[in-house]
Amino acid sequence: NDIDYIVFRENTGGLYTGVGEFQNKGTKDEVAVQSMVYSYKQVERCIRYAFESLKKRHENNPWRGLSDDEMAKGYYAKLTLCGKTNVLTYVFDLWQRVFDEVAKDYPHIIPDYCHVDAICIYMVEDPKRFNGIVTSNMFGDIITDLAAVTQGGMGVAPSGNINPNGVSMFEPVHGTAPAFAGKGVINPVATILTAVLMLNHLGEEAAAQNIENATKDVLKKMKSMLVGQMGYSTSEVGDMVVQHL
């Protein structure tokens, strides 16, 4: 019940773009450089999408983590920027400035900041403090795996690669797990909830809500979220979700 947040990870820039070089490679004087590169447009697109998503999600259904005082002030959501402004003084200077700029367009969403290392602590000790988290590519890669584990494991975490203005791709956080192929022991909930994300993105909110509600009912019957410990096979879990629609 303490976990009710969504992570928005910028997925086109940062350290994962392969910008860098070797100097004196293969010698004892070798230096390796990996550059963290972000443009204003990349950062602004991600941050604005995060604010817009929280507005859509909570404008008529305020986040339950708000205090009475925050509710009285007209807030309905909170977005936390996850960064490292104290040491990544160029890239996260840009992220912080863009975050502050975009936040002005969403006066009913509380703008918040937290260092990435502190985020990891709070995700375990006090996850109810988060509503939405927006962050860079690498930080998002790391904290989403932690988020998945703290909510029940990789088998329940949905995700999507969103293009706000074009074709998007949806996939669960976990990989293909070929070692378990055909054994009927994999938890299908992450894949089912990923379909919920996709339907919401396509504007099919009613269908998405129906599937989400059915999945919630089935989760209450499962013994565990872990591989081979659900109390049901993969197909049985899927069939139960269908029966609860």
TORROBA-653956 format. One line per 2 residues: number of its first residue (from 1); their letters; for each residue x, y, z of N, C-alpha, C. Coordinates in steps of 0.05 Angstrom, whole numbers, plus 32768, in hexadecimal, padded with zeros to 4 digits. Layout:
REM residues N
NUM = A = X/Y/Z/X/Y/Z/X/Y/Z; ...
REM end
This chain:
REM residues 245
1 = ND = 8010/7FE8/8000/8000/8000/8000/8011/8019/8000; 802A/8017/8008/803C/802F/8009/8046/8036/7FEE
3 = ID = 8045/8024/7FDB/8051/8029/7FC0/803B/8032/7FAC; 803D/804A/7FA3/8029/8055/7F90/8037/806B/7F80
5 = YI = 804B/8063/7F70/805A/8077/7F60/8060/806C/7F44; 8068/807E/7F33/8070/8077/7F18/808B/8085/7F12
7 = VF = 809D/8077/7F04/80B7/8082/7EFE/80B8/8089/7EE0; 80C0/80A1/7EDA/80C4/80AB/7EBF/80E2/80AD/7EB9
9 = RE = 80EB/809C/7EA7/8108/809A/7EA1/810D/80A5/7E85; 811E/80B9/7E83/8126/80C3/7E68/8136/80AC/7E5B
11 = NT = 8130/80A5/7E42/813A/808C/7E37/8149/8090/7E1D; 8151/80A9/7E16/815F/80AD/7DFD/817B/80BA/7E00
13 = GG = 8180/80C6/7E17/8199/80D4/7E1B/81A9/80C9/7E32; 81BB/80D9/7E3D/81CB/80D1/7E54/81E3/80C0/7E4E
15 = LY = 81EB/80B0/7E61/8203/80A0/7E5F/8200/8088/7E4C; 81E7/8081/7E44/81E3/8069/7E35/81E4/806D/7E16
17 = TG = 81EC/8085/7E0E/81EC/808B/7DF1/8206/8084/7DE3; 821A/807B/7DF2/8233/8073/7DE6/8246/8089/7DDF
19 = VG = 8242/80A1/7DEA/8254/80B7/7DE5/826D/80B5/7DF8; 8284/80B3/7DED/829C/80B0/7DFD/82B4/80A9/7DEC
21 = EF = 82CA/80A2/7DF9/82E2/809B/7DEB/82F6/808D/7DFD; 8309/8080/7DF0/8321/8075/7DFE/8339/8086/7DF7
23 = QN = 834A/808A/7E0A/8364/8097/7E05/837A/8083/7E0E; 838D/807F/7DFC/83A3/806D/7E02/8399/8051/7E09
25 = KG = 8385/8047/7DFA/8379/802D/7E00/838D/8017/7DFF; 838C/8005/7E13/839E/7FEE/7E14/83B8/7FF3/7E21
27 = TK = 83BC/800C/7E2B/83D5/8012/7E39/83CF/8018/7E56; 83E4/801B/7E66/83E0/8021/7E82/83D8/803E/7E87
29 = DE = 83D8/804E/7E71/83CF/8069/7E73/83B2/806D/7E68; 83A4/8056/7E65/838A/8057/7E58/8376/8067/7E69
31 = VA = 8366/8077/7E5B/8350/8086/7E67/8337/8080/7E57; 8321/807A/7E65/8307/8076/7E57/82F4/808C/7E60
33 = VQ = 82E6/8098/7E4C/82D4/80AE/7E51/82B8/80A6/7E47; 82A4/80A9/7E58/8288/80A4/7E50/8279/80BD/7E57
35 = SM = 826D/80CA/7E43/8261/80E4/7E47/8243/80E2/7E4B; 8239/80F2/7E5E/821D/80F4/7E64/8212/810D/7E56
37 = VY = 8204/8109/7E40/81FC/811F/7E2F/81DD/8121/7E2F; 81D3/8139/7E34/81B7/813E/7E33/81B2/8159/7E26
39 = SY = 819D/815A/7E16/8194/8174/7E0B/817C/817E/7E1A; 8177/8198/7E17/815F/81A4/7E24/8146/8196/7E1A
41 = KQ = 8144/8190/7E00/812C/8184/7DF5/8127/8168/7E01; 813C/8159/7E04/8138/813E/7E10/812E/8140/7E2C
43 = VE = 813A/8151/7E3C/8133/8154/7E58/8116/815F/7E5B; 8111/8174/7E4B/80F6/8181/7E4D/80E0/816E/7E45
45 = RC = 80E4/815E/7E30/80D0/814B/7E27/80C9/8137/7E3D; 80DE/812C/7E4A/80D9/8118/7E5F/80CB/8124/7E77
47 = IR = 80D5/813B/7E80/80CA/8148/7E98/80AD/8151/7E93; 80A7/815C/7E7C/808C/8165/7E76/8079/814D/7E74
49 = YA = 8083/8137/7E69/8072/811F/7E67/806B/8115/7E83; 807F/8116/7E95/807A/810D/7EB1/8065/811E/7EBE
51 = FE = 8067/8139/7EBC/8053/814A/7EC7/8038/8145/7EBB; 8037/8142/7EA1/801D/813E/7E93/8010/8124/7E9C
53 = SL = 8021/810F/7E9F/8017/80F5/7EA8/800B/80F6/7EC4; 8018/8104/7ED6/800D/8107/7EF1/7FF4/8118/7EF1
55 = KK = 7FF3/812C/7EE0/7FDB/813C/7EDE/7FC3/812B/7ED5; 7FC8/811A/7EC1/7FB3/8109/7EB6/7FAA/80F4/7ECB
57 = RH = 7FBE/80EB/7EDA/7FB9/80D5/7EEE/7FAA/80E0/7F07; 7FB0/80F9/7F0F/7FA7/8101/7F29/7F96/811B/7F2A
59 = EN = 7F92/8127/7F13/7F82/8140/7F13/7F67/813D/7F20; 7F5A/8126/7F1A/7F40/8120/7F26/7F41/810A/7F3B
61 = NP = 7F59/8102/7F42/7F5D/80ED/7F56/7F77/80F2/7F64; 7F78/8105/7F77/7F91/810D/7F84/7FA1/80F6/7F90
63 = WR = 7FBB/80F8/7F8E/7FCD/80E4/7F99/7FC8/80E2/7FB7; 7FC7/80C9/7FC0/7FC0/80C4/7FDC/7FD5/80CC/7FF0
65 = GL = 7FED/80D1/7FE7/8003/80D9/7FF9/8004/80F6/8001; 7FF2/8106/7FF6/7FF2/8122/7FFD/7FE8/8127/8019
67 = SD = 7FF3/813B/8026/7FEA/8143/8040/7FD0/8154/803E; 7FC2/8157/8054/7FAA/8168/8053/7FB0/8185/804B
69 = DE = 7FC7/818E/8054/7FD0/81A9/804D/7FD5/81AC/8030; 7FE2/8198/8024/7FE8/8198/8007/7FCE/8197/7FF7
71 = MA = 7FBC/8187/8000/7FA2/8185/7FF3/7F93/81A0/7FF4; 7F95/81AD/800B/7F87/81C7/800E/7F93/81DC/7FFC
73 = KG = 7FAC/81D9/7FF5/7FBA/81EC/7FE3/7FB4/81E6/7FC6; 7FA6/81D1/7FC0/7F9E/81CB/7FA5/7FB0/81B7/7F96
75 = YY = 7FC3/81AB/7FA4/7FD4/8198/7F98/7FC6/817D/7F94; 7FCD/816F/7F7E/7FC1/8154/7F7A/7FD7/813F/7F73
77 = AK = 7FF0/8147/7F71/8005/8134/7F6B/8020/8140/7F73; 8035/812F/7F72/8050/8137/7F78/8063/812A/7F65
79 = LT = 8076/8139/7F59/808A/812E/7F47/80A5/8133/7F53; 80B5/811E/7F56/80D0/8121/7F61/80E5/811E/7F4B
81 = LC = 80F7/8131/7F49/810E/812F/7F37/8123/811F/7F45; 812C/8109/7F39/8141/80F8/7F44/815B/80FF/7F35
83 = GK = 816F/8109/7F43/8188/8111/7F36/81A0/810F/7F48; 81B4/811E/7F41/81CC/8120/7F52/81D9/813B/7F4D
85 = TN = 81CA/8150/7F55/81D2/816B/7F4E/81EB/8174/7F5D; 81F2/8165/7F72/820A/816D/7F81/8224/8165/7F74
87 = VL = 8224/8151/7F62/823D/8149/7F55/823B/814A/7F36; 8223/8144/7F2B/8220/8146/7F0E/8216/8162/7F08
89 = TY = 8228/8175/7F0A/8221/8191/7F0C/821B/819E/7EF1; 821E/8190/7EDB/8217/819A/7EC1/81FC/818E/7EB8
91 = VF = 81FC/8174/7EB6/81E4/8167/7EAC/81CC/816B/7EBE; 81D0/8168/7ED9/81B8/816C/7EEA/81B3/8189/7EF2
93 = DL = 81C5/819A/7EEB/81BE/81B7/7EEB/81A9/81BC/7ED6; 81AD/81B0/7EBE/8199/81B2/7EA9/817F/81A6/7EB1
95 = WQ = 8180/818D/7EBC/8167/8180/7EC4/8158/8190/7ED9; 8166/819B/7EEC/8159/81AA/7F02/814C/81C4/7EF7
97 = RV = 815A/81D2/7EE5/814F/81EA/7EDA/8137/81E5/7EC8; 8138/81D0/7EB8/8121/81C9/7EA8/8109/81C0/7EB9
99 = FD = 810F/81B0/7ECD/80FA/81A7/7EE0/80EC/81BF/7EED; 80FB/81D2/7EF7/80F0/81EA/7F03/80DF/81FA/7EEF
101 = EV = 80E9/81FB/7ED7/80DB/820A/7EC2/80C0/81FD/7EBB; 80C0/81E3/7EB6/80A8/81D5/7EAF/8094/81D4/7EC6
103 = AK = 809E/81D2/7EDE/808C/81D0/7EF6/807A/81E8/7EF8; 8082/81FF/7EEE/8072/8217/7EEF/8058/8214/7EDF
105 = DY = 8058/8202/7ECB/8040/81FD/7EBB/802C/81EA/7EC9; 8035/81DF/7EE0/8024/81CB/7EEE/8022/81D3/7F0C
107 = PH = 8014/81E9/7F12/8014/81F4/7F2D/8007/81E1/7F42; 7FF8/81CD/7F39/7FEB/81BB/7F4B/7FFA/81A1/7F51
109 = II = 8013/81A0/7F46/8025/8189/7F4B/803D/8193/7F5B; 8042/8186/7F71/8058/818E/7F82/8073/8186/7F75
111 = PD = 8085/8199/7F70/809F/8192/7F65/80B2/818B/7F7C; 80C1/8175/7F79/80D2/816B/7F8E/80EC/8162/7F82
113 = YC = 8101/8161/7F93/811B/8157/7F8A/8127/8144/7F9E; 8135/812F/7F94/8142/811C/7FA6/815B/8111/7F98
115 = HV = 8172/810F/7FA5/8189/8102/7F9A/8183/80E5/7F95; 8190/80D9/7F80/818A/80BE/7F79/8191/80AA/7F8F
117 = DA = 81A6/80AF/7F9E/81AD/809C/7FB4/8198/809D/7FCA; 818D/80B5/7FCF/8178/80B7/7FE3/815E/80AA/7FD9
119 = IC = 8159/80AD/7FBF/8142/80A0/7FB3/8142/8082/7FB9; 815A/8075/7FB6/815C/8058/7FBB/8156/8051/7FD8
121 = IY = 815E/8063/7FEA/8158/805E/8006/813A/8060/800B; 812E/8076/8001/8111/807B/8006/80FF/8066/7FF8
123 = MV = 8108/805C/7FE1/80F8/8047/7FD4/80F5/802E/7FE5; 8108/8029/7FF6/8107/8013/8008/80FA/801A/8023
125 = ED = 8103/8031/802F/80FA/8038/804A/80E0/8048/804B; 80DA/8058/8036/80C3/806A/8037/80B8/806F/801B
127 = PK = 80B0/805A/800D/80A7/805D/7FF1/808E/806E/7FEE; 807F/8072/8003/8066/8081/8001/806B/809F/7FFD
129 = RF = 8084/80A8/7FFF/808A/80C4/7FFA/808A/80CB/7FDC; 808A/80B7/7FCB/808C/80BC/7FAE/8071/80B8/7FA0
131 = NG = 806C/80CA/7F8D/8055/80C8/7F7B/805E/80C4/7F5F; 806F/80D6/7F55/807C/80D2/7F3B/809A/80D9/7F3E
133 = IV = 80AB/80CB/7F30/80C8/80D0/7F30/80D1/80D3/7F13; 80DF/80E9/7F0D/80E9/80ED/7EF2/8107/80EE/7EF4
135 = TS = 8115/80E1/7EE1/8132/80E0/7EE3/813F/80D9/7EC9; 8159/80D8/7EC9/8169/80D3/7EB1/816A/80B6/7EAA
137 = NM = 8177/80AF/7E94/8178/8094/7E89/8184/8080/7E9D; 819C/8085/7EA5/81AA/8072/7EB7/819D/8070/7ED2
139 = FG = 8197/8087/7EDE/818A/8086/7EF9/816F/8077/7EF7; 8160/807C/7EE2/8147/806F/7EDE/814A/8051/7EDB
141 = DI = 815E/8049/7ECC/8164/802D/7EC8/8168/801F/7EE3; 8176/802C/7EF5/817D/8020/7F0F/8164/8020/7F22
143 = IT = 8158/8037/7F25/8143/8039/7F3A/8129/802A/7F32; 8125/8025/7F17/810D/8016/7F10/810F/7FF9/7F17
145 = DL = 8128/7FEE/7F16/812B/7FD2/7F1F/8127/7FD0/7F3D; 8130/7FE4/7F4C/812B/7FE5/7F69/810D/7FE7/7F6F
147 = AA = 8100/7FF9/7F5F/80E4/7FFC/7F62/80D5/7FE2/7F5D; 80DD/7FD3/7F49/80D0/7FBA/7F42/80D3/7FA6/7F59
149 = VT = 80EA/7FA4/7F64/80EF/7F91/7F7A/80DF/7F98/7F93; 80DD/7FB2/7F99/80CF/7FBA/7FB2/80B1/7FB7/7FAF
151 = QG = 80A7/7FB5/7F97/808A/7FB2/7F94/8082/7F95/7F90; 8095/7F82/7F90/808E/7F66/7F8D/80A0/7F56/7F7B
153 = GM = 80B2/7F63/7F6D/80C4/7F55/7F5B/80C1/7F5E/7F3E; 80D4/7F55/7F2D/80D4/7F5C/7F11/80BB/7F52/7F03
155 = GV = 80AE/7F3D/7F0E/8097/7F31/7F01/807E/7F42/7F03; 807E/7F58/7F11/8066/7F69/7F13/8069/7F85/7F09
157 = AP = 8081/7F8C/7EFE/8087/7FA8/7EF7/8083/7FAD/7ED9; 806F/7FBD/7ED2/806B/7FC4/7EB5/807C/7FDC/7EAD
159 = SG = 807F/7FDF/7E93/808E/7FF7/7E89/8086/7FFC/7E6C; 808D/8014/7E64/8089/801C/7E48/809E/8030/7E3F
161 = NI = 80A6/802E/7E26/80B7/8042/7E19/80A6/8055/7E0A; 80A2/806D/7E15/808D/807F/7E0B/8098/8094/7DF8
163 = NP = 808C/8097/7DE1/8091/80AD/7DD0/8077/80BE/7DD2; 8078/80D5/7DDF/8060/80E5/7DE3/8053/80ED/7DC9
165 = NG = 8062/80EE/7DB3/8058/80F7/7D99/8058/80E2/7D83; 805B/80C9/7D8B/805D/80B4/7D76/805A/8098/7D81
167 = VS = 8065/8085/7D72/8063/8069/7D79/8072/8063/7D93; 8066/8054/7DA5/8072/804D/7DBE/8075/802E/7DC0
169 = MF = 8086/8025/7DD2/808A/8008/7DD5/8087/8001/7DF2; 8079/7FEB/7DF7/8073/7FE3/7E13/807F/7FC7/7E18
171 = EP = 808B/7FC4/7E30/8097/7FAA/7E38/8099/7FAA/7E56; 8097/7F92/7E62/809B/7F91/7E7F/80B8/7F96/7E86
173 = VH = 80BE/7F9E/7E9E/80D9/7FA5/7EA7/80EB/7F8D/7EA4; 80E1/7F75/7EAA/80F2/7F5D/7EA9/80FA/7F55/7E8C
175 = GT = 810D/7F44/7E8A/8116/7F3B/7E6F/8106/7F23/7E66; 8111/7F15/7E52/8102/7EFE/7E46/8104/7EE5/7E57
177 = AP = 8117/7EE3/7E68/811B/7ECB/7E7A/8119/7EB1/7E6B; 812B/7EAD/7E57/812A/7E94/7E47/812D/7E7B/7E57
179 = AF = 813A/7E7C/7E6E/813E/7E64/7E7E/8123/7E59/7E89; 810F/7E6A/7E8A/80F5/7E61/7E94/80E0/7E5D/7E7E
181 = AG = 80E8/7E5F/7E65/80D6/7E5D/7E4E/80C8/7E42/7E4E; 80AD/7E42/7E4C/809E/7E2A/7E49/8098/7E1B/7E63
183 = KG = 80A1/7E26/7E7A/809E/7E18/7E93/8085/7E21/7EA3; 8079/7E36/7E9A/8061/7E3F/7EA7/8064/7E49/7EC3
185 = VI = 807C/7E54/7EC9/8081/7E5D/7EE5/8085/7E7C/7EE7; 8085/7E89/7ED0/808A/7EA6/7ED0/8071/7EB6/7ED8
187 = NP = 8075/7ECA/7EE7/805F/7EDC/7EEF/8057/7EEE/7ED7; 803E/7EEC/7ECD/8036/7EFC/7EB6/802C/7F17/7EBC
189 = VA = 802B/7F1F/7ED6/801E/7F38/7EDE/802C/7F50/7ED2; 8047/7F50/7ED0/8054/7F67/7EC5/804C/7F6B/7EA8
191 = TI = 8049/7F55/7E99/8041/7F57/7E7D/8024/7F61/7E7B; 8013/7F57/7E8C/7FF7/7F60/7E8C/7FF4/7F7D/7E92
193 = LT = 8003/7F86/7EA7/8002/7FA2/7EAF/800F/7FB4/7E9A; 8022/7FAA/7E8B/802E/7FB9/7E75/8019/7FBE/7E60
195 = AV = 8008/7FAB/7E5B/7FF1/7FAF/7E49/7FDF/7FC5/7E53; 7FDC/7FC6/7E6D/7FCC/7FDC/7E79/7FD8/7FF7/7E73
197 = LM = 7FF3/7FF9/7E76/8000/8012/7E6E/7FFB/8019/7E51; 7FFD/8005/7E40/7FF9/800A/7E23/7FDD/8014/7E1E
199 = LN = 7FC9/8007/7E2A/7FAE/800F/7E25/7FA9/802C/7E2F; 7FB4/8032/7E46/7FB1/804E/7E50/7FBE/8062/7E3C
201 = HL = 7FD5/805B/7E32/7FE3/806C/7E1F/7FD2/8070/7E05; 7FC4/805B/7DFD/7FB3/805C/7DE5/7F98/8069/7DEA
203 = GE = 7F93/8071/7E03/7F7A/807E/7E09/7F63/806B/7E10; 7F69/8052/7E14/7F55/803E/7E1B/7F55/803A/7E3A
205 = EA = 7F4E/8050/7E47/7F4F/8050/7E65/7F3D/803C/7E72; 7F24/8038/7E67/7F11/8026/7E73/7F1B/8009/7E72
207 = AA = 7F26/8001/7E5B/7F31/7FE6/7E58/7F49/7FE2/7E6A; 7F5A/7FF7/7E6B/7F71/7FF5/7E7C/7F69/7FF1/7E9A
209 = QN = 7F55/8000/7EA2/7F4D/7FFF/7EBE/7F41/7FE4/7EC5; 7F32/7FD8/7EB1/7F25/7FBE/7EB6/7F3B/7FA9/7EBA
211 = IE = 7F4F/7FA9/7EA9/7F65/7F95/7EAB/7F74/7F9A/7EC5; 7F7A/7FB3/7ECC/7F88/7FB8/7EE5/7F79/7FAE/7EFD
213 = NA = 7F5F/7FB3/7EFE/7F4E/7FAA/7F14/7F4E/7F8C/7F16; 7F4B/7F7F/7EFF/7F4C/7F61/7EFF/7F66/7F56/7F09
215 = TK = 7F7C/7F63/7F01/7F96/7F5B/7F0A/7F99/7F5E/7F28; 7F8F/7F74/7F33/7F90/7F78/7F50/7F82/7F62/7F5F
217 = DV = 7F6B/7F59/7F54/7F5C/7F44/7F61/7F6C/7F2A/7F61; 7F7A/7F24/7F4B/7F8A/7F0C/7F49/7FA2/7F0D/7F5B
219 = LK = 7FAF/7F24/7F5D/7FC7/7F27/7F6E/7FC1/7F1E/7F8B; 7FA9/7F24/7F94/7FA2/7F1D/7FB0/7FA1/7EFF/7FB4
221 = KM = 7F9E/7EEF/7F9F/7F9C/7ED2/7FA1/7FB7/7EC4/7F9E; 7FCB/7ED2/7F93/7FE5/7EC6/7F8E/7FF5/7EC4/7FA8
223 = KS = 8003/7EAE/7FAB/8013/7EA9/7FC3/802D/7EBA/7FC3; 8037/7EBF/7FAC/8050/7ECF/7FAA/8052/7EDB/7F8E
225 = ML = 8063/7EEF/7F8A/8067/7EFB/7F70/8080/7EEE/7F62; 808D/7EDC/7F70/80A7/7ED1/7F66/80A3/7EBA/7F53
227 = VG = 80B7/7EB5/7F42/80B6/7EA0/7F2E/80B2/7E85/7F3C; 809E/7E76/7F33/8099/7E5B/7F3D/808C/7E5A/7F58
229 = QM = 8086/7E71/7F64/807B/7E72/7F7F/805F/7E7F/7F81; 8053/7E83/7F6A/8039/7E92/7F69/8022/7E82/7F74
231 = GY = 8024/7E67/7F74/800E/7E56/7F7B/7FFD/7E4F/7F63; 8004/7E5B/7F4C/7FF7/7E56/7F33/800B/7E56/7F1C
233 = ST = 8004/7E4A/7F06/8016/7E4C/7EEE/8012/7E67/7EE0; 8023/7E6C/7ECD/8021/7E85/7EBE/8006/7E87/7EB1
235 = SE = 7FFD/7E72/7EA3/7FE4/7E73/7E95/7FCC/7E74/7EA8; 7FCE/7E68/7EBF/7FB9/7E69/7ED3/7FB5/7E85/7EDD
237 = VG = 7FCA/7E94/7EE2/7FC8/7EB0/7EEA/7FBB/7EC0/7ED4; 7FC3/7EBC/7EBB/7FB7/7ECA/7EA5/7F99/7EC4/7EA2
239 = DM = 7F92/7EAB/7EA6/7F76/7EA3/7EA4/7F65/7EB0/7EBA; 7F71/7EB1/7ED2/7F62/7EBE/7EE8/7F5D/7EDB/7EE3
241 = VV = 7F71/7EE9/7ED7/7F6D/7F05/7ED1/7F55/7F08/7EBD; 7F54/7EF7/7EA9/7F3F/7EF7/7E96/7F24/7EF3/7EA3
243 = QH = 7F23/7EDF/7EB6/7F0A/7ED9/7EC4/7F00/7EF0/7ED5; 7F13/7F01/7EDE/7F0B/7F18/7EEF/7F04/7F31/7EE0
245 = L = 7F06/7F30/7EC5/7EFF/7F48/7EB5/7EE1/7F4C/7EB6
REM end
